[in-house]
Amino acid sequence: MDAKIDPCDDFYDFACGSFVRDTRIPDDKTSVNTFSIITDQLQEQIRALLD
């Protein structure tokens, strides 16, 4: 959420603006969403535990 945006003026930017602005799509992926980000983080943590 981007609290600087008035939801009455632009609800999409209010709700999704910071995610769209701050999220980068890696070269090896075609899209990114919150679930894929969490999945990647969990896989890294599991690898670290197993190493």
C-alpha positions in Angstrom: 0.0 0.0 0.0 1.1 3.5 -0.7 -0.4 5.7 2.0 0.8 8.9 0.1 -1.9 8.2 -2.5 -5.5 9.1 -1.9 -7.6 5.9 -2.5 -10.4 8.1 -3.7 -8.2 9.5 -6.5 -6.4 6.3 -7.6 -7.2 3.1 -5.7 -4.9 0.9 -7.8 -1.8 3.0 -7.0 -3.0 3.2 -3.4 -3.3 -0.6 -3.1 -0.5 -1.8 -5.4 1.7 1.2 -6.1 4.5 0.4 -3.7 4.6 -3.3 -4.8 4.8 -2.3 -8.5 7.4 0.4 -7.8 9.6 -1.7 -5.4 9.5 -5.2 -7.1 12.0 -6.2 -9.7 11.4 -9.2 -12.0 14.5 -11.4 -12.1 15.9 -12.3 -15.6 15.1 -15.9 -15.1 11.3 -15.3 -14.5 8.5 -13.9 -16.5 6.5 -12.6 -13.6 6.6 -12.1 -9.9 3.9 -12.0 -7.2 3.8 -12.1 -3.4 3.5 -15.9 -3.4 6.5 -16.4 -5.7 8.6 -14.0 -3.5 7.7 -15.9 -0.4 8.4 -19.2 -2.0 11.8 -18.1 -3.2 12.6 -16.8 0.3 11.5 -20.1 1.9 13.6 -22.1 -0.5 16.7 -20.1 0.3 16.1 -20.6 4.1 15.6 -24.4 3.6 18.8 -24.6 1.5 20.7 -22.7 4.3 19.4 -25.1 6.9 20.4 -28.1 4.9 23.9 -26.9 4.1 
